[in-house]
């Protein structure tokens, strides 16, 4: 895997809300579908809820774009469900998440600056 | 089908590649999701499926539009290669916009079809949303208590009283010996009055134990609740503190927080208002009432004290509610109390002949159990109407698809994929459904208003019925579901048409018809079957309603005005005061112009629950352990005449039956049957109470039986005591009475004059429940009337739609087969034969539908059984009438268009080609 170029990243941004939360949920490490859904709900404090359709449409799309991949790391055999696949961030996915966070940071900084400056009356 | 089965089936709607790649995982995720605690219970279930449904709808569109792009072979757009396409959304929007524009143009070109389809769908969706709104408000919202599933009510039951009050000793006994309740609270219901002279008002009130709010897990909205100290000794002394309902706080005190902690005049005494309950709070017995219980007094019961359990439990007049221990259900509590009652019976405290029992209900069952069957039946019925509407629109689409065959063939020839055409046709269905749904919301709004105007009577929690977000969401999902329901079959059939045939064929006839006509026949038969089931149900309800309204209540309600009045003890301490007041008031009202009879009674039949009083009847030999009670009623002179109650023998009360005269009584015919074996009871005597201390009263008259506790409830023995002698016969005065005024003209015109007379005698006295006896009689059948009217309406719509369906199919068949008919006629067929051929086809569809409908009715009408009265679930007369009626209607709907076949001119028909 080559390092993602900045040009590649630019095409991916901004990430859709579902994609952003998917990548964020996988930041901690590989996970399976339902656990991702729960993690997304927990991280967003219940604001973002993904039904099965949205969850797997997002996963499908993320794999196609090379942001995530199926992971080989699996939990201990006792907790394993055979039909569960585990997904992990690719370097591109990690870079995209970081780039998106930087981009959002800039947006927020900008918005803060606008709000902090009192509107001038003409 | 199980929930998982439904989900599996829904997964099949996704494109195969996606389904095969992720289906098993999605099923796994669904299983885990379903196990989450927030999806438990009825509401949880609903939430789960609403979420799954909307998730499905959104992602089906995404996935199929991805597929469309892939199919199109457009390298640029192929997902996975082009990162500029953001998550397929643009692709979806583009494709959808195109389809949408096309669908709108198509529908604009056939306004007649679009109008009929949209109106049909609006009717179906709107009616469903309106009924769902009622179900949502009445059944699905949790009761206004903390953890309402853990709240259970306790009642008593014995011979003649299937569900009645609990006694204080029983309550103490249950509270001490049960193992299934954390805590139990008790209350009694009464009336009380705000007695400041500016705005006297009589309201529903309750005396409650101090643990009531803890049991219900409710906090006051403002201020605080009663402390144990404030409650102590209130079993004998009037309390100094009151709590009021939120609604009362708003109405009387304009929501002024400053009033809390201040004194208010209640029942003629100043008391401190210490708290306000949260909005919408109701006692478990208060949900059916138009207005909530407004005043709460503390009432002391020592739950720790050793109970000296009286025979038969003592006086029954209380309600009990408990908080179940974690892990215990109402059924567990029922078994628990059964054991306690069993022990009391073994000790001989309840005679076996009385069949005493304790009853435990979960609060939701207690409050809603009565109305649940009716509402579920209505929801099912209105769902049937929607199915029929869908079948009709599907039929319209099939008919139309015939005409569009060529257009679609051209598009296919120009390179459109079949899937793309299906999507296009489905988009048209979604557009139709969305228009129908939008119009349906208007129908739902109007329908909800109409439902409320129908006065569904004692339906609990009607004030919660609104078109809120849940109902809107329901309507939205219904709309989507509808689109797939009526759109899928026509879309698939249309797109399957043979391209070459369609292109080469010029006009009607030819292949494809047989299939489509077959489907149309099946759809019409299904409509017929559904309509038969609905009409059958409605027929049974109509017969029930007729039975109920033909029951004789035993009294008449023409031009009788009634209102409640209650004298505060503080100003009217003893019987002389109350007697003098009532006698003077009745005299003054009697002198008002337009009043024929002025009188009063304790409580009105069919507007209250009457309880009984133990009696000693001199001439009656009591068996061992037998009790001899009678329902107790109080009547002023003229009551029997004003209410039109039949006088069977002897005399009614007169002004001479006063406190100094010989104590007398009237009894009803049931009383004579039970205690005198039907012999003449005039001159016989009885005493109130079992002790024998009270003076005997002499029976001077027998009056006809009347229905008091309900139109279909068994009539029990009842006695009447003159108002002026009540304190003599019972030992205490009666302060709360109901005025009964028979008028010459419109009773409504007398309301103000009567109120002025009351005010003239005591300006602090409020009047309550101003209504006529005719109102009461109408309200007594309000709920069956509500169900009957709605079921009747739905079945009328169902029949109408089914008739339109059968008519349409036959008319279309005739128009398609004009040429064939022409040839037959030219070859010498009789016109009658041709009409007969069309008729047979119509009657075959209808016949199949009716047969299936009758079989389904046999299975389904048993769900109505709890709503029926005086008619069997499988009533042969109703079945026969429905079958014959449908045969007639179907014949007419077939014959009218079939006639046209006979008018075909053979030459004309053949020249067409």
Interface residues (C-beta under 8 A of the other chain):
Chain A: X8 X11 X12 X16 X18 X19 X32 X33 X34 X37 X49 X50 X51 X52 X53 X54 X55 X56 X57 X58 X59 X60 X61 X64 X65 X81 X83 X84 X85
Chain B: X14 X18 X21 X22 X24 X25 X26 X28 X29 X30 X32 X33 X51 X52 X54 X55 X56 X58 X59 X60 X62 X63 X79 X80 X83 X84 X86 X87 X88 X89
